Amino acid sequence: MIHPSLTVMKNTLLVLLSVFAFYSGYSQTTKQTNALTPQVIEKFSVLKSNKKIREGNYTAAYNKGGLLAEGSYENGNRTGEWDFYDNKANHIQTYNYDTNTFTFLDTTGQKKIKYAFVKDIKRGDTVSNPIPIGGYYFVIVPMVFYHPELSAMIHKAYPGVQTVTCSHIFTITADGLISKHEVLFTIDGKNQFYTLHDINLDDEYKKFVPGMINHQAVESKIIATATLTFNGG
């Protein structure tokens, strides 16, 4: 017969071991804060043993409030369902990174983007546009409005210019990756093309569900327009 006191000790030991395991796992990470753009702050944890590997909960929000994204990482990879929001905190997407599918998608906010396909579209074809995973404000805006490389090139070539309207052209492969980012603008009646390198963003922020023709993934283009304003420098 097992003495009652031994049972109590065994249960107490199991509880202590569970608590130790929890705090031991928790202590393996450290919290970080990063400015995704001048207005968007992201918060996440990384492994203490390798601070390039994210682990645990993630949020991105405007610095004055307003959530843009929330989800979780496992060993550096986005996992499970992530929720994404627009600039007014309206829920626009839920994407499951385990199944690589949308479980919720609101396309009403896609009016700021134009689309083109490398392959010819014929009458009767079924067409679906490429979709940035995360939406316009979480994916497109950082690559369009906060690009120091583009600002520096324009300011150097045209030091007296004050405003420039730019068309950003993203080429999206059939695998849903950005293969090229070009910008077109007109100054003094001349069209100028620059190819950008998006060094300010990691690849995980630039993934798309590819465009499709007749349910087959094809190369496509997304065009987003923005205006740069130079205030004396």
DAHU-V892211 format. One record per helix or strand. SS is the DSSP state (2 for helix, 1 for strand). FROM is the first residue (numbers start at 1). LEN is the number of residues. If there is no record, write none. Layout:
BEGIN
{{SS/FROM/LEN} {SS/FROM/LEN}}
END
This chain:
BEGIN
{{2/4/23} {1/29/7} {1/40/8} {1/54/9} {1/67/8} {1/77/9} {1/91/6} {1/101/5} {1/113/5} {1/127/2} {1/131/2} {2/136/10} {2/148/10} {1/163/10} {1/177/11} {1/190/7} {2/203/4} {1/207/3} {1/212/2} {1/216/2} {1/220/10}}
END
